[in-house]
Amino acid sequence: MTGTNVPVSARADGSLFLTSPSQPANVGDAMLAAANYHDSGDYDRDLAAVAKQAGDWVVKRATEVPRPALVLDID
């Protein structure tokens, strides 16, 4: 995730984890950061990367179980 004010660290396995500041972000600043994140194209790139990871995991996992299933929880 680039373009945000939240520190991001990468792990050796390629996953990311976020650290949180001690104080919550100012709402106005957070809205501007979110708009900048979206408008820069970083959101679309990050979403595509996560969707690919999820799709790859589903395909891999489906071959490892006898009866794969998809469960959706819609509230």
Summary of the structure (lengths in Angstrom):
residues: 75
radius of gyration: 16.6
end to end distance: 28.0
largest distance: 49.8
contacts: 121
relative contact order: 0.11
helix: 45%
strand: 8%
